[in-house]
Amino acid sequence: MELSDYLRILRRNWILIVALSLLGIMSAGTVSLLVEPTYTAQTKLFVAIQGSGSAADLQQGNTFSQARVQSYVETVGTPAVLQPAIDNLGLDKTPTELAHHIEATSDLKTVIITIAASDTSPVRAAAIAQAVGSSLISVIDKIESPTSGGSSPVRLSVVTPASAPALPSAPNTRLNVVIGGICGLAIGFGMAIFRTLLDTKVRGEADLRRATDASILGGISFDADAVKKPLLTQAAFQSPRAESFRQIRTNLQFAHVSHNSKTVLVTSSLPGEGKTTTATNLAIAIAQGGQSVVLVDADLRRPRVDDYLGLDRHAGLTTALVGQVDVNDLLQPWGEDNLFVLTAGQLPPNPSELLGSAAMKDLITRLEHAFDAVVIDAPPLLPVTDSAVLAQQVGGVVLVIGSSKVKLPELEKSLAALKMVQADLLGVILNLLPTKGPDSYAYNYYSYASDPIKGKKRLTIPGDSWGDIPSEEDPKSAVTGRFPHRGREFF
């Protein structure tokens, strides 16, 4: 993984990482408070050789002392040294147990032995260190004494007597808290990586790129108000939600520029990804750009377009496909722009057969001749085959991907289904994106310009070639016959 991947993991899982870091700090602090304090006292002994005092004798004695010091350090932990200290202090310990609380050290370049004793009582720690030092002096004096009699050539003396420490040596609360924080941070980051590796949900563009190189037509952030007000006309003109659909409208035109067909099929992998609201609002956005648009509800299993737009569903697409009523009498106008809607009609028992029929193909052709754009809301790809069948009869497919609603394997299956029928995937729309974080969608902010037609402030979108809404005096907007399309009737 690259550095950007790690940064994205941090941004996605920062709450987990911070929580575990704080947990590590709190745990370390709690343990430090619960553990009984330990105090350490030290005494230092100087090793000297008794000689005549000449320079040669002093040099030889110093070398001899340095060679013997390490042996004396090892002697500190023996019962011969520890047992007398235990007896003198009346400790309820064995030499082996006391040895775990005694540490003797010495620098290789010196002849000083440091004896450190640890205990829960500072006074007792000092007494143990002093007693062990005195015991070592006696033991070394006996060991180094000549067998023929006389005094020992080696003399140990106390240069730093042990004293009761004022502060405990353990636990080191500050160090423990730092270590606990570092451990918690490491565990949190490790869990974040592990969680990312196991998480197959498509949350944003980075996850999408693991499955496809398809163009991203745009992104729509999650809006709590859209649950009650899903339509584009219910949002403020300058709102990010409205702007994102205008951006998708523009990008879709460039993606569809090389196609002769005017029909765009909008689908998703699973239900609940927002394909119907996306298709409906896309049709509204195109109509607001001055184009004549027909929105076809081809989801013959769970139609929702009529609910969103408040239209009659009893007669619609299925009615036209079975030849009961001509499509001219089924199209319902909606709004103030050139938007017409063909609802689903009665739910049939064989939706796949109807959508793949010659009648459906002929209907799409007729609609393309009458309107500038045809937007079809189709069922999800994975539960049923309706969209895959219908995708063969349209000019292009737009796949809506709901953030955290679909997983990578499911998305790959959807893309494979479209590829199998040789559908032309124009691009994808990321829906329900978070407003903040690594997967949020960055909106472009445009400058305000005066609308010469309405005399109001409106957004000017660079490169938006769908056109402005024509005025009532524009001859291109004149309506002749039932359905306006540059002066032509539907037939």
C-alpha positions in Angstrom: 0.0 0.0 0.0 1.1 3.5 -0.7 1.3 6.4 1.8 -2.1 7.7 0.7 -3.7 4.4 1.5 -2.3 4.5 5.0 -3.5 8.1 5.4 -7.0 7.1 4.2 -7.0 4.2 6.7 -6.1 6.6 9.5 -8.9 9.0 8.5 -11.5 6.2 8.3 -10.5 4.6 11.6 -9.3 7.5 13.6 -12.0 7.0 16.2 -10.9 3.4 16.8 -7.2 4.4 16.9 -7.8 7.2 19.3 -10.0 5.1 21.5 -7.5 2.3 21.8 -4.7 4.8 22.5 -6.7 6.3 25.3 -7.6 2.8 26.5 -3.9 2.0 26.6 -3.1 5.2 28.5 -5.9 4.6 31.0 -4.9 1.0 31.5 -1.3 1.8 32.1 -2.3 4.6 34.6 -4.7 2.3 36.4 -2.2 -0.5 36.8 0.4 2.0 38.0 -2.0 3.2 40.7 -2.9 -0.3 41.8 0.6 -1.7 41.9 2.3 -1.3 45.3 5.2 1.1 45.1 8.8 -0.4 45.2 11.7 1.6 46.6 15.4 1.0 45.7 18.3 1.8 47.9 22.0 1.6 47.0 25.3 1.2 48.7 28.7 1.4 47.0 31.9 -0.5 48.0 35.5 0.3 47.0 37.9 -2.5 46.3 41.5 -1.8 47.3 44.7 -3.8 47.4 46.9 -3.4 50.5 50.6 -3.1 49.5 53.8 -1.2 50.2 52.6 1.8 48.4 55.2 2.0 45.6 54.2 3.0 42.1 54.8 -0.5 40.8 52.8 -2.1 43.6 49.9 0.4 43.1 49.7 -0.4 39.4 49.8 -4.1 39.9 47.2 -3.8 42.7 44.8 -1.8 40.5 45.0 -4.4 37.8 44.4 -7.2 40.3 41.5 -5.3 41.8 39.8 -4.8 38.4 40.2 -8.5 37.6 38.7 -9.5 40.9 35.8 -7.1 41.0 33.5 -9.1 38.6 34.0 -12.1 40.8 32.9 -10.2 43.9 29.8 -8.9 42.0 28.8 -12.5 41.3 29.4 -13.4 45.0 26.8 -10.9 46.1 23.9 -13.3 45.1 25.3 -16.3 46.9 23.9 -17.7 50.1 27.2 -17.1 51.8 26.6 -13.3 51.5 22.8 -13.2 51.7 22.2 -15.5 54.6 24.1 -13.4 57.2 22.2 -10.3 56.0 18.9 -12.2 56.5 19.9 -13.3 60.0 21.0 -9.8 61.0 17.7 -8.2 59.8 15.4 -11.1 60.8 13.9 -11.3 57.3 11.3 -14.0 56.5 13.0 -14.9 53.2 15.4 -17.5 51.8 18.6 -16.5 50.1 17.1 -17.4 46.8 14.1 -15.2 47.4 16.2 -12.3 48.6 18.5 -12.6 45.5 15.5 -11.6 43.3 15.5 -8.2 45.1 19.3 -7.6 45.0 21.3 -6.4 42.1 25.0 -5.9 42.1 26.8 -4.1 39.2 30.3 -2.7 38.5 31.9 -0.7 35.7 34.7 -2.6 34.0 36.9 0.4 34.2 36.4 1.0 38.0 36.9 -0.9 41.2 33.5 0.2 42.7 30.8 -2.3 43.4 27.1 -1.0 43.5 24.6 -3.0 45.5 21.0 -2.1 45.0 18.2 -3.6 47.1 14.4 -3.2 46.3 11.6 -3.5 48.8 8.1 -2.1 49.4 9.5 -0.2 52.4 12.1 2.5 51.8 13.7 2.0 55.2 13.9 -1.8 54.8 15.4 -1.4 51.3 18.2 0.7 52.8 18.8 -1.7 55.6 19.0 -4.7 53.2 21.4 -2.9 50.9 23.6 -2.0 53.9 23.4 -5.4 55.4 24.3 -7.2 52.1 27.3 -4.8 51.6 28.6 -5.5 55.1 28.1 -9.2 54.6 30.1 -9.0 51.3 33.0 -7.2 53.0 33.2 -10.0 55.6 32.9 -12.8 53.1 35.6 -11.4 50.8 37.9 -10.8 53.7 37.6 -14.5 54.7 38.0 -15.7 51.1 41.0 -13.6 50.3 42.8 -14.3 53.6 46.0 -16.4 53.2 45.8 -20.0 54.4 49.1 -19.5 56.3 47.5 -16.7 58.3 47.7 -13.0 58.1 45.5 -10.3 56.8 43.7 -10.3 53.4 45.5 -8.4 50.6 42.1 -7.2 49.4 40.1 -4.6 51.4 36.5 -3.6 50.7 35.2 -0.5 52.2 31.8 1.4 52.1 32.2 4.7 50.2 28.4 5.4 49.9 26.2 4.1 52.7 22.6 3.2 51.8 19.9 5.7 52.7 16.1 5.4 52.5 14.8 6.7 49.1 12.2 9.4 49.1 10.5 8.4 45.9 9.6 4.9 44.6 11.6 3.4 41.8 8.6 1.5 40.5 6.1 1.8 39.1 7.3 4.6 36.8 3.8 6.1 36.1 5.0 8.5 33.4 6.9 5.9 31.5 4.1 3.3 31.8 1.5 5.9 30.5 3.8 6.6 27.5 4.3 2.9 26.8 0.6 2.2 27.2 -0.3 5.0 24.7 2.2 3.7 22.2 1.0 0.2 22.5 -2.6 1.3 22.2 -1.7 3.3 19.1 0.1 0.4 17.6 -2.8 -2.0 18.3 -5.3 0.5 17.0 -3.5 1.1 13.8 -3.0 -2.7 13.4 -6.7 -3.3 13.9 -7.5 -0.5 11.5 -5.4 -2.2 8.8 -6.9 -5.6 9.6 -10.4 -4.1 9.5 -9.7 -2.4 6.2 -8.5 -5.6 4.6 -11.6 -7.5 5.8 -14.0 -4.6 4.9 -15.2 -5.1 1.3 -17.8 -2.4 1.3 -17.5 0.3 -1.4 -17.3 3.5 0.6 -15.8 5.9 -2.0 -13.6 6.3 -5.1 -10.6 4.5 -3.6 -12.7 1.3 -3.0 -14.4 1.7 -6.4 -11.0 1.6 -8.1 -10.4 -1.8 -6.7 -13.2 -3.1 -9.0 -13.4 -0.9 -12.1 -11.7 1.9 -14.0 -15.1 3.3 -15.1 -15.5 7.0 -15.2 -17.1 8.7 -12.2 -19.9 10.9 -13.5 -20.3 12.5 -10.1 -20.9 12.0 -6.4 -23.9 12.8 -4.2 -23.4 13.3 -0.5 -25.9 11.9 2.0 -28.5 14.5 2.9 -30.9 13.8 5.8 -33.4 16.2 4.3 -33.5 14.2 1.1 -35.3 11.4 2.9 -38.4 13.5 3.2 -37.6 15.7 0.2 -35.9 13.5 -2.4 -36.6 15.6 -5.5 -34.2 18.1 -7.0 -37.0 20.7 -7.2 -37.4 20.5 -3.4 -33.8 21.5 -2.7 -32.4 25.0 -2.9 -31.0 25.9 -6.3 -27.6 26.7 -4.8 -27.5 23.6 -2.6 -24.7 21.0 -2.9 -27.2 18.3 -3.8 -28.6 20.4 -6.7 -25.1 21.3 -7.9 -24.0 17.6 -7.9 -26.9 16.7 -10.2 -26.0 19.5 -12.6 -22.4 18.3 -12.6 -23.6 14.8 -13.3 -25.8 16.1 -16.1 -22.8 17.8 -17.7 -20.4 14.9 -17.3 -23.0 12.5 -18.7 -23.3 14.6 -21.9 -19.6 14.3 -22.5 -19.7 10.6 -21.7 -22.6 10.2 -24.2 -21.3 12.5 -26.9 -20.2 9.7 -29.2 -23.5 7.7 -29.0 -26.3 7.9 -31.5 -28.8 6.7 -29.0 -30.4 9.2 -26.6 -31.4 6.6 -24.0 -29.6 6.2 -20.7 -30.4 3.3 -18.4 -30.0 4.0 -14.7 -29.5 0.9 -12.5 -27.6 -0.3 -9.4 -26.3 -3.6 -8.0 -28.8 -3.9 -5.1 -32.0 -2.2 -3.8 -31.5 0.8 -1.6 -28.6 2.4 -3.4 -30.8 5.3 -4.6 -31.1 4.5 -8.3 -34.7 5.7 -8.6 -34.1 9.1 -7.0 -30.9 9.5 -9.0 -32.7 8.7 -12.3 -35.6 11.0 -11.4 -33.4 13.9 -10.4 -31.2 13.4 -13.4 -34.2 13.7 -15.7 -35.3 16.8 -13.8 -31.8 18.3 -14.1 -31.7 17.6 -17.9 -35.1 19.2 -18.3 -34.0 22.2 -16.3 -31.2 22.6 -18.8 -33.7 23.2 -21.6 -34.0 19.7 -23.0 -37.1 17.7 -23.6 -36.9 14.6 -21.5 -39.0 11.4 -20.9 -38.5 9.4 -17.7 -39.5 5.8 -18.0 -40.1 3.7 -14.9 -38.9 0.3 -16.1 -38.7 -1.2 -12.6 -41.6 -3.6 -13.1 -41.1 -5.2 -9.8 -40.9 -2.3 -7.3 -41.8 0.9 -9.2 -41.3 4.1 -7.2 -41.2 6.9 -9.7 -44.9 7.5 -9.5 -44.7 7.8 -5.7 -41.9 10.4 -5.9 -43.6 12.5 -8.5 -47.2 12.0 -7.4 -48.4 10.5 -10.7 -50.9 7.7 -11.6 -49.3 4.3 -12.1 -52.3 2.2 -13.2 -51.6 2.8 -16.9 -48.0 3.1 -18.1 -45.2 1.1 -19.6 -46.7 -2.3 -19.4 -50.0 -0.9 -20.8 -48.1 0.3 -23.9 -46.0 -2.9 -24.3 -49.1 -5.1 -24.4 -50.7 -2.7 -26.9 -53.7 -1.8 -24.9 -53.1 2.0 -25.2 -50.8 4.0 -27.3 -47.9 5.6 -25.6 -49.1 9.0 -26.6 -52.0 8.7 -24.2 -49.8 7.4 -21.4 -47.1 10.0 -21.0 -47.7 12.4 -18.1 -46.2 15.9 -18.0 -44.5 16.9 -14.8 -43.3 20.2 -13.6 -42.7 23.5 -15.4 -40.1 22.1 -17.8 -40.3 19.7 -20.7 -40.3 16.6 -18.6 -42.7 13.8 -19.3 -43.0 10.6 -17.3 -44.0 7.1 -18.4 -44.9 5.2 -15.2 -44.6 1.5 -14.8 -48.3 0.5 -15.1 -49.7 -2.7 -13.8 -47.1 -5.2 -12.6 -46.7 -8.1 -15.0 -45.8 -11.7 -14.2 -43.1 -11.7 -16.9 -41.2 -8.4 -16.6 -37.9 -9.7 -18.1 -39.8 -10.9 -21.2 -41.6 -7.6 -21.6 -38.4 -5.5 -21.3 -36.5 -7.7 -23.8 -39.3 -7.8 -26.3 -39.4 -6.1 -29.7 -42.2 -3.9 -28.5 -39.9 -2.4 -25.9 -37.2 -1.8 -28.5 -39.7 -0.1 -30.7 -41.0 2.0 -27.8 -37.4 3.2 -27.0 -36.9 4.1 -30.7 -40.1 6.2 -30.8 -39.2 8.0 -27.6 -35.8 8.8 -28.9 -37.3 10.4 -32.0 -39.6 12.6 -29.9 -37.4 13.7 -27.0 -33.9 15.0 -26.6 -33.1 12.5 -23.8 -34.7 9.3 -22.5 -33.9 8.2 -18.9 -34.9 4.7 -17.9 -35.1 3.7 -14.2 -34.4 -0.1 -14.3 -34.4 -2.7 -11.5 -31.2 -3.7 -9.7 -28.8 -6.0 -11.5 -28.2 -8.7 -9.0 -31.6 -9.7 -7.8 -33.2 -10.0 -11.3 -32.1 -10.1 -14.9 -34.4 -7.3 -16.1 -31.6 -4.6 -16.3 -29.2 -6.9 -18.1 -31.9 -7.7 -20.7 -32.8 -4.0 -21.1 -29.2 -2.9 -21.2 -28.8 -4.4 -24.7 -31.5 -2.1 -26.1 -30.2 1.3 -24.8 -27.4 3.5 -25.7 -25.6 3.5 -22.4 -25.8 2.4 -18.8 -25.2 4.5 -15.6 -24.5 2.4 -12.5 -25.5 4.0 -9.2 -23.3 2.9 -6.3 -24.5 3.5 -2.8 -21.7 4.2 -0.4 -21.5 1.4 2.2 -24.5 -0.2 0.6 -22.8 -2.6 -1.8 -19.7 -4.8 -1.4 -16.9 -5.3 -3.8 -17.8 -8.8 -4.8 -21.4 -7.7 -5.5 -20.1 -4.7 -7.6 -17.9 -7.0 -9.5 -20.8 -9.3 -10.3 -22.8 -6.3 -11.5 -20.0 -5.2 -13.8 -19.6 -8.7 -15.1 -23.3 -9.0 -15.9 -23.1 -5.7 -17.9 -20.0 -6.9 -19.7 -21.6 -10.2 -20.5 -24.4 -8.5 -22.4 -21.9 -6.1 -24.0 -23.6 -3.1 -22.3 -21.9 0.3 -22.7 -21.2 1.5 -19.2 -21.1 5.3 -19.5 -19.9 5.7 -15.9 -20.9 5.4 -12.3 -22.5 7.7 -9.8 -21.4 7.5 -6.2 -24.4 8.1 -4.0 -24.9 8.5 -0.2 -21.4 9.6 0.3 -20.4 11.0 3.7 -20.1 14.7 3.9 -16.8 14.6 5.8 -13.9 12.2 5.9 -11.7 10.5 3.3 -14.7 9.3 1.2 -16.5 12.6 1.0 -17.2 14.2 -2.3 -15.5 17.5 -3.1 -17.9 20.0 -4.7 -16.8 22.7 -7.1 -18.0 26.1 -6.1 -19.1 28.3 -9.0 -19.5 32.0 -9.2 -22.8 33.8 -9.2 -24.0 35.5 -12.4 -27.1 37.5 -13.1 -29.8 35.7 -15.0 -30.9 38.1 -17.8 -34.1 36.2 -18.3 -35.5 36.1 -14.8 -33.4 38.9 -13.4 -32.4 36.7 -10.5 -29.1 35.4 -9.2 -28.2 31.9 -10.4 -25.2 29.7 -10.7 -23.1 29.8 -13.8 -21.5 26.4 -14.5 -18.4 26.4 -16.7 -18.7 23.9 -19.5 -22.4 23.2 -18.9 -23.5 22.8 -22.5 -27.0 21.4 -21.8 -28.1 25.0 -22.2 -30.1 27.4 -20.1 -33.8 27.2 -19.6 -35.4 29.0 -22.6 -37.7 31.9 -22.1 -41.4 31.8 -23.0 -40.6 34.0 -26.0 -38.0 31.6 -27.4 -39.4 30.1 -30.6 -37.6 26.8 -29.9 -39.7 26.3 -26.8 -43.0 26.5 -28.7 -45.3 23.6 -28.3 -47.0 22.0 -31.3 -49.0 18.9 -31.0 -49.0 16.9 -27.8 -45.3 16.6 -27.0 -42.9 19.5 -27.6 -39.7 18.6 -29.4 -38.4 21.4 -31.6 -41.7 21.7 -33.4 -42.2 17.9 -34.0 -45.0 15.7 -32.8 -44.3 12.3 -31.1 -45.1 10.3 -34.3 
